[in-house]
């Protein structure tokens, strides 16, 4: 792959400010020209993203949202992928001023789950109906070091309860060396996820005041090392509220452009967390650059148009109402029934032991029922990962919008699994109705395989996909 690029080569702050200066004024003609291009679902240039970020007129905002809905429907259809975060440790050697897990915070009890405790957590999640988890750990590990993470992944995959199991483990942990990333790939992970938090160097230095995380460039180049190690599904993101959101999404575009130029594939997912209150953090309760709900909706819509092939993840930081609103604007993956403290699923520990405050406290079944009533298909599918449809192979299907011909039937099969094995009577009734309506509206290329898989699930087979 050659020598690694420097941080300045990946994110050019001067270029961002110049792009905002020349394109950051609201212009109805430019906005409508940009939206017309965006509807083609082929992505946008940074200058065009800057044009959309300047929208303030209500009519233009309505048109932005309409375009985002159109592209979301074209690429992803009506499905929403569900997962749960699994926090295995809150040990951390960093001093991030916005995070409850920061090293010098004495208000949080430190805990790293044993392998037996991780198994208990997984059993609770499986019994709720989850098939996909995001393993999360603070940026320090117990005595076994990085092997602790590999052992945890192995425990998650081998845990079974009845017909249920976790079929995909995504990972959000500290940046690794290339060799460590190779070992992580060997553990059978799905997506490696890491947020830069903020791409603005001065702000980054101001909020990361201790630990390895102070090294902006080491963190920024983590996705390069992951790609070099063979992990071709990566997830990036920004912690909105630390710096100007307009700058951050243009920096995201630069990072994405770098990955596409160098490796031929961009990120599999983009996460859009907002800064939320956290135990022992004044900064988290008073964001330096707060993002209001109106701008947050615009962020989701703009990202959907800018990188239409990329999944957008919405966590339970946000309220149920705001989450509902963003489904149509571009969100394609959501967490549900989340706990952000180690051991939170199998114990009744207080929420303030978590990494941040939650906005959506509903259990998985209630979230699934709500999604269903809204007309979205809750998906627990992991087929792409299992069949090797990752990286280039996934993008070759996602970019022209063909991925939903596979994902929609697979989503229905996993949804029916959930309804038969875990759902409450009310959720099952709503779900069966949605499946019937969805099949009736499906094109034949999707309906035939979907009906065959659904029949197998009703016969008692599980993990059916194509």
C-alpha positions as CSV (number, residue, x, y, z in Angstrom):
1,X,0.0,0.0,0.0
2,X,3.0,2.3,0.3
3,X,3.9,4.7,3.0
4,X,1.0,5.9,5.2
5,X,-0.5,9.3,4.5
6,X,-0.1,12.0,7.1
7,X,-3.2,13.4,8.9
8,X,-2.9,16.6,6.9
9,X,-3.1,14.6,3.6
10,X,-6.3,12.9,4.8
11,X,-8.0,16.0,6.4
12,X,-7.1,19.4,5.0
13,X,-8.6,22.1,7.2
14,X,-7.7,25.0,4.9
15,X,-9.5,23.3,2.1
16,X,-12.6,22.8,4.3
17,X,-12.8,26.4,5.3
18,X,-12.3,27.5,1.7
19,X,-15.1,25.2,0.6
20,X,-17.4,26.6,3.2
21,X,-16.4,30.2,2.3
22,X,-17.2,29.8,-1.4
23,X,-20.2,27.5,-1.1
24,X,-21.6,28.1,2.3
25,X,-24.2,30.7,1.5
26,X,-27.8,29.8,1.0
27,X,-28.6,29.9,-2.8
28,X,-31.9,28.4,-3.9
29,X,-30.7,27.8,-7.5
30,X,-27.6,26.0,-6.3
31,X,-29.5,24.0,-3.7
32,X,-32.0,22.8,-6.2
33,X,-29.3,21.9,-8.8
34,X,-27.5,19.9,-6.0
35,X,-30.7,18.1,-5.0
36,X,-31.4,17.2,-8.6
37,X,-28.0,15.5,-8.8
38,X,-28.4,13.9,-5.3
39,X,-31.6,12.2,-6.4
40,X,-29.5,10.1,-8.9
41,X,-28.0,8.4,-5.8
42,X,-24.4,8.7,-7.0
43,X,-23.1,10.9,-4.2
44,X,-22.0,14.5,-3.9
45,X,-18.8,16.5,-4.0
46,X,-17.6,18.4,-0.9
47,X,-18.6,21.7,-2.5
48,X,-22.2,20.4,-3.0
49,X,-22.3,19.2,0.6
50,X,-21.4,22.7,1.7
51,X,-24.2,24.1,-0.4
52,X,-26.7,21.9,1.3
53,X,-25.3,22.6,4.8
54,X,-26.2,26.3,4.2
55,X,-29.9,25.6,3.8
56,X,-32.1,27.6,6.2
57,X,-35.2,28.3,4.2
58,X,-38.1,26.0,5.3
59,X,-39.1,25.2,1.7
60,X,-35.6,24.2,0.7
61,X,-35.3,22.2,3.9
62,X,-38.5,20.3,2.9
63,X,-37.0,19.6,-0.5
64,X,-33.8,18.4,1.1
65,X,-35.7,15.9,3.3
66,X,-37.8,14.8,0.3
67,X,-34.6,14.0,-1.7
68,X,-33.1,12.1,1.3
69,X,-36.3,10.0,1.6
70,X,-36.1,9.2,-2.1
71,X,-32.5,8.1,-2.0
72,X,-33.0,6.1,1.3
73,X,-35.9,4.2,-0.3
74,X,-33.9,3.6,-3.5
75,X,-30.9,2.1,-1.8
76,X,-32.2,0.6,1.4
77,X,-35.9,0.2,0.9
78,X,-38.0,0.1,4.1
79,X,-35.8,-2.0,6.3
80,X,-34.0,-1.0,9.5
81,X,-31.2,-3.2,10.9
82,X,-31.2,-3.6,14.7
83,X,-28.3,-4.3,17.0
84,X,-27.3,-3.9,20.7
85,X,-24.1,-2.5,22.1
86,X,-22.3,-4.8,24.5
87,X,-19.9,-3.0,26.8
88,X,-17.4,-5.5,28.2
89,X,-15.1,-3.0,30.1
90,X,-15.0,0.6,31.2
91,X,-11.3,0.6,32.0
92,X,-9.6,3.4,30.1
93,X,-6.3,5.1,30.0
94,X,-7.5,8.2,28.2
95,X,-8.7,11.6,29.5
96,X,-11.5,12.6,27.2
97,X,-13.3,15.5,28.8
98,X,-16.8,14.5,27.4
99,X,-16.7,10.8,28.5
100,X,-17.7,9.1,31.8
101,X,-15.0,6.5,31.3
102,X,-12.2,9.0,31.3
103,X,-9.2,7.8,33.4
104,X,-9.5,10.3,36.3
105,X,-13.2,10.2,36.7
106,X,-13.8,8.9,40.3
107,X,-17.6,8.9,39.9
108,X,-17.7,5.7,37.9
109,X,-16.9,2.2,39.3
110,X,-14.4,0.5,37.1
111,X,-15.3,-3.0,35.8
112,X,-14.0,-5.4,33.2
113,X,-16.4,-8.4,32.7
114,X,-15.1,-11.9,33.1
115,X,-15.7,-14.3,30.3
116,X,-18.5,-15.9,32.4
117,X,-20.1,-12.4,32.9
118,X,-19.8,-11.7,29.1
119,X,-21.6,-15.0,28.4
120,X,-24.4,-14.0,30.8
121,X,-24.8,-10.7,29.0
122,X,-24.9,-12.4,25.7
123,X,-27.6,-14.8,26.9
124,X,-29.8,-12.0,28.0
125,X,-29.4,-10.3,24.6
126,X,-30.1,-13.6,22.7
127,X,-33.2,-14.2,24.8
128,X,-34.5,-10.8,23.8
129,X,-34.0,-11.7,20.1
130,X,-30.8,-9.9,19.2
131,X,-28.6,-11.4,16.4
132,X,-26.0,-8.7,16.1
133,X,-24.0,-6.9,18.8
134,X,-21.4,-4.1,18.8
135,X,-18.6,-5.0,21.3
136,X,-17.5,-1.8,23.1
137,X,-14.6,-1.4,25.5
138,X,-12.8,1.5,27.1
139,X,-9.3,2.1,25.7
140,X,-7.5,-0.1,28.3
141,X,-7.8,-3.8,29.0
142,X,-7.3,-6.2,31.9
143,X,-4.1,-8.3,32.4
144,X,-4.4,-10.2,29.1
145,X,-4.3,-7.0,27.0
146,X,-5.7,-7.2,23.5
147,X,-6.2,-10.9,23.9
148,X,-9.1,-10.0,26.3
149,X,-11.0,-8.6,23.3
150,X,-10.3,-11.7,21.2
151,X,-11.4,-14.0,24.0
152,X,-14.6,-11.9,24.4
153,X,-15.4,-12.3,20.8
154,X,-15.0,-16.0,20.9
155,X,-17.3,-16.2,23.9
156,X,-20.0,-14.2,22.1
157,X,-19.9,-16.4,19.0
158,X,-20.1,-19.7,20.9
159,X,-22.9,-18.7,23.3
160,X,-26.2,-20.4,22.4
161,X,-29.7,-20.2,23.9
162,X,-32.3,-22.5,22.3
163,X,-32.5,-21.5,18.7
164,X,-30.8,-18.2,19.3
165,X,-27.3,-16.9,18.9
166,X,-25.3,-13.8,18.0
167,X,-24.4,-14.1,14.3
168,X,-22.4,-11.0,13.9
169,X,-20.0,-9.2,16.2
170,X,-19.0,-5.7,15.2
171,X,-16.3,-4.0,17.3
172,X,-15.7,-0.5,18.6
173,X,-12.3,-0.5,20.4
174,X,-9.1,1.5,20.6
175,X,-7.0,1.9,17.4
176,X,-4.7,-1.1,16.7
177,X,-1.5,-1.9,14.9
178,X,-1.8,-3.6,11.5
179,X,-0.8,-6.9,13.1
180,X,-3.4,-6.6,15.8
181,X,-6.0,-5.7,13.1
182,X,-5.1,-9.0,11.3
183,X,-5.8,-10.9,14.5
184,X,-9.1,-9.0,14.9
185,X,-10.1,-10.0,11.4
186,X,-9.1,-13.6,12.2
187,X,-11.6,-13.5,15.1
188,X,-14.4,-13.2,12.5
189,X,-15.6,-9.7,13.3
190,X,-18.0,-7.9,11.0
191,X,-17.4,-4.1,11.0
192,X,-14.6,-2.3,12.8
193,X,-15.9,1.0,14.1
194,X,-14.0,4.0,15.4
195,X,-15.0,7.6,15.6
196,X,-12.5,10.5,15.2
197,X,-14.9,12.4,17.6
198,X,-13.9,15.7,16.0
199,X,-11.8,16.3,12.9
200,X,-10.8,19.8,14.1
201,X,-7.3,19.5,15.4
202,X,-7.4,22.3,17.9
203,X,-10.7,21.1,19.4
204,X,-9.4,17.6,19.4
205,X,-6.4,18.6,21.5
206,X,-8.5,20.6,23.9
207,X,-10.9,17.7,24.7
208,X,-8.3,14.9,24.7
209,X,-5.9,15.8,27.4
210,X,-4.4,12.5,28.4
211,X,-3.6,9.0,27.2
212,X,-2.9,7.5,23.7
213,X,-6.0,9.1,22.3
214,X,-4.2,12.5,22.3
215,X,-2.5,11.4,19.2
216,X,-4.9,12.7,16.5
217,X,-2.9,11.2,13.6
218,X,-2.7,7.7,15.1
219,X,-6.4,7.6,15.5
220,X,-7.2,9.1,12.1
221,X,-5.0,6.5,10.3
222,X,-6.6,3.6,12.1
223,X,-8.9,2.8,9.2
224,X,-5.9,2.7,6.9
225,X,-4.3,0.1,9.1
226,X,-7.5,-1.9,9.3
227,X,-7.9,-1.9,5.5
228,X,-4.2,-2.9,5.1
229,X,-4.9,-5.8,7.5
230,X,-7.8,-7.0,5.4
231,X,-10.8,-5.6,7.3
232,X,-12.8,-4.1,4.4
233,X,-15.9,-3.1,6.5
234,X,-15.1,-0.1,8.6
235,X,-17.4,2.4,10.3
236,X,-16.5,6.1,11.0
237,X,-18.3,8.9,12.8
238,X,-18.3,12.2,14.5
239,X,-19.4,13.2,18.1
240,X,-21.5,16.2,17.1
241,X,-21.4,19.0,19.5
242,X,-17.6,19.4,19.9
243,X,-17.2,21.6,16.9
244,X,-19.1,23.2,14.0
245,X,-21.1,20.4,12.3
246,X,-20.6,22.0,8.9
247,X,-16.8,21.6,9.2
248,X,-17.2,18.0,10.6
249,X,-19.3,16.7,7.7
250,X,-16.9,18.1,5.2
251,X,-14.0,16.5,7.1
252,X,-15.9,13.2,7.0
253,X,-16.2,13.6,3.2
254,X,-12.4,14.1,3.0
255,X,-11.8,11.0,5.1
256,X,-14.2,9.0,2.9
257,X,-12.6,10.3,-0.2
258,X,-9.2,9.3,1.0
259,X,-10.4,5.7,1.7
260,X,-12.1,5.4,-1.7
261,X,-9.0,6.7,-3.5
262,X,-6.5,4.5,-1.7
263,X,-8.5,1.3,-1.1
264,X,-11.4,1.6,-3.6
265,X,-14.0,1.4,-0.9
266,X,-15.5,3.8,1.6
267,X,-16.9,3.2,5.0
268,X,-19.6,0.6,5.5
269,X,-21.3,2.8,8.1
270,X,-21.3,6.4,9.5
271,X,-22.5,7.0,13.0
272,X,-24.0,10.4,14.1
273,X,-23.9,10.5,17.9
274,X,-24.6,13.8,19.6
275,X,-22.8,14.9,22.8
276,X,-25.0,13.8,25.7
277,X,-24.6,14.3,29.5
278,X,-22.2,11.9,31.1
279,X,-21.4,11.2,34.8
280,X,-18.4,13.3,35.9
281,X,-18.3,15.5,32.8
282,X,-19.2,19.1,32.7
283,X,-18.3,19.4,29.1
284,X,-20.8,16.7,28.1
285,X,-23.6,18.7,29.8
286,X,-22.5,21.9,28.0
287,X,-21.5,21.1,24.5
288,X,-19.0,23.7,23.0
289,X,-21.0,23.7,19.7
290,X,-24.4,22.2,20.4
291,X,-26.4,20.8,17.5
292,X,-30.1,21.4,17.7
293,X,-32.7,19.0,16.5
294,X,-33.4,20.9,13.3
295,X,-29.7,20.9,12.3
296,X,-29.4,17.2,13.4
297,X,-32.1,16.2,10.9
298,X,-30.3,18.1,8.2
299,X,-27.0,16.3,9.0
300,X,-28.7,12.9,8.6
301,X,-30.3,14.0,5.3
302,X,-27.1,15.5,3.9
303,X,-25.1,12.5,4.7
304,X,-27.6,10.2,3.1
305,X,-27.3,12.2,-0.1
306,X,-23.6,12.6,0.0
307,X,-22.8,8.9,0.5
308,X,-25.9,7.1,-0.4
309,X,-24.4,3.6,-0.3
310,X,-23.2,3.9,3.4
311,X,-25.3,2.8,6.3
312,X,-26.1,5.5,8.8
313,X,-26.3,4.5,12.5
314,X,-28.6,6.1,15.1
315,X,-28.0,5.2,18.7
316,X,-30.3,5.3,21.7
317,X,-28.7,8.6,22.7
318,X,-31.6,10.2,20.9
319,X,-35.3,10.2,21.9
320,X,-37.8,7.9,20.3
321,X,-39.5,10.8,18.4
322,X,-36.3,12.0,16.9
323,X,-35.2,8.5,16.0
324,X,-38.5,8.0,14.2
325,X,-38.1,11.2,12.2
326,X,-34.6,10.3,11.0
327,X,-35.6,6.8,9.7
328,X,-37.1,8.4,6.6
329,X,-34.2,10.9,6.3
330,X,-31.5,8.3,5.9
331,X,-30.9,6.2,9.1
332,X,-30.6,2.5,8.2
333,X,-29.3,1.0,11.4
334,X,-30.4,1.5,15.0
335,X,-29.5,0.2,18.4
336,X,-32.4,-0.9,20.7
337,X,-32.8,-1.8,24.3
338,X,-29.2,-0.5,24.9
339,X,-27.1,-0.4,28.1
340,X,-23.8,1.5,28.1
341,X,-22.3,0.0,31.2
342,X,-20.5,-3.3,31.6
343,X,-22.9,-5.9,33.0
344,X,-25.9,-3.6,32.3
345,X,-28.1,-6.3,30.7
346,X,-27.8,-8.9,33.4
347,X,-27.9,-6.5,36.4
348,X,-30.0,-3.6,37.6
349,X,-27.2,-1.1,37.9
350,X,-28.1,2.6,37.7
351,X,-27.8,4.2,34.3
352,X,-25.3,6.7,35.6
353,X,-22.8,3.9,35.5
354,X,-23.0,4.1,31.7
355,X,-20.8,6.0,29.2
356,X,-23.4,8.6,28.5
357,X,-27.1,9.3,29.1
358,X,-29.7,7.5,27.0
359,X,-32.7,9.2,25.3
360,X,-34.5,6.0,24.3
361,X,-35.1,3.5,27.2
362,X,-37.6,1.2,25.5
363,X,-37.0,-2.6,25.4
364,X,-36.3,-4.3,22.1
365,X,-39.8,-5.6,21.6
366,X,-41.4,-2.2,22.0
367,X,-38.9,-0.7,19.5
368,X,-39.7,-3.5,17.0
369,X,-43.4,-3.0,17.4
370,X,-43.0,0.8,16.9
371,X,-40.9,0.3,13.8
372,X,-43.4,-2.2,12.4
373,X,-46.4,0.1,12.9
374,X,-44.5,2.9,11.1
375,X,-44.2,0.5,8.1
376,X,-40.5,-0.3,8.4
377,X,-39.1,-3.9,8.3
378,X,-37.0,-4.6,11.4
379,X,-34.1,-6.6,10.2
380,X,-31.7,-8.9,12.1
381,X,-30.0,-10.0,8.9
382,X,-26.2,-10.8,8.9
383,X,-26.2,-12.5,5.5
384,X,-23.7,-10.2,3.7
385,X,-21.1,-10.8,6.3
386,X,-21.6,-14.5,6.3
387,X,-21.5,-14.7,2.5
388,X,-18.5,-12.5,2.1
389,X,-20.5,-9.6,0.6
390,X,-18.3,-7.0,2.2
391,X,-16.0,-4.2,1.0
392,X,-16.0,-4.0,-2.8
393,X,-18.5,-6.8,-3.2
394,X,-21.0,-5.0,-1.0
395,X,-20.5,-1.6,-2.6
396,X,-20.9,-3.1,-6.1
397,X,-24.4,-4.1,-5.1
398,X,-25.2,-1.1,-2.8
399,X,-24.2,1.7,-5.2
400,X,-26.6,0.9,-8.0
401,X,-29.3,0.1,-5.4
402,X,-29.4,-3.7,-6.1
403,X,-28.5,-4.7,-2.6
404,X,-32.1,-4.5,-1.5
405,X,-33.1,-7.3,-3.8
406,X,-31.2,-9.5,-1.4
407,X,-31.6,-7.6,1.8
408,X,-35.4,-7.2,1.7
409,X,-36.1,-11.0,1.5
410,X,-33.4,-11.7,4.1
411,X,-34.8,-9.0,6.4
412,X,-38.3,-10.6,6.2
413,X,-36.9,-14.0,7.1
414,X,-35.0,-12.7,10.2
415,X,-38.0,-10.6,11.2
416,X,-40.2,-13.7,11.1
417,X,-37.7,-15.5,13.2
418,X,-38.0,-12.8,15.8
419,X,-41.8,-12.8,15.7
420,X,-42.1,-16.5,16.1
421,X,-39.4,-16.9,18.8
422,X,-39.3,-13.7,20.9
423,X,-42.1,-11.2,20.1
424,X,-45.0,-10.3,22.4
425,X,-48.5,-11.1,21.0
426,X,-49.1,-7.5,20.1
427,X,-45.8,-7.2,18.2
428,X,-46.3,-10.6,16.4
429,X,-49.8,-9.5,15.3
430,X,-48.4,-6.2,13.9
431,X,-45.4,-8.0,12.3
432,X,-47.4,-10.7,10.6
433,X,-49.6,-8.0,9.0
434,X,-46.6,-6.1,7.8
435,X,-45.0,-9.2,6.3
436,X,-48.2,-9.9,4.4
437,X,-48.4,-6.3,3.1
438,X,-44.7,-6.2,2.2
439,X,-44.9,-9.5,0.2
440,X,-47.9,-8.2,-1.8
441,X,-46.0,-5.0,-2.8
442,X,-42.7,-6.8,-3.6
443,X,-41.5,-7.1,-7.2
444,X,-41.3,-10.8,-8.3
445,X,-37.5,-10.8,-8.1
446,X,-37.8,-10.3,-4.4
447,X,-41.1,-12.0,-3.6
448,X,-40.3,-15.5,-4.8
449,X,-37.1,-16.0,-2.7
450,X,-38.8,-14.2,0.2
451,X,-41.8,-16.6,0.3
452,X,-39.5,-19.7,0.0
453,X,-37.4,-18.5,3.0
454,X,-40.4,-17.5,5.1
455,X,-41.9,-21.0,4.5
456,X,-38.7,-22.6,5.8
457,X,-38.7,-20.4,8.9
458,X,-42.3,-21.3,9.6
459,X,-41.3,-25.0,9.3
460,X,-38.8,-24.5,12.1
461,X,-35.6,-23.7,10.2
462,X,-33.5,-20.8,11.4
463,X,-30.7,-18.7,9.9
464,X,-32.2,-18.9,6.4
465,X,-30.7,-16.4,3.9
466,X,-29.4,-16.0,0.4
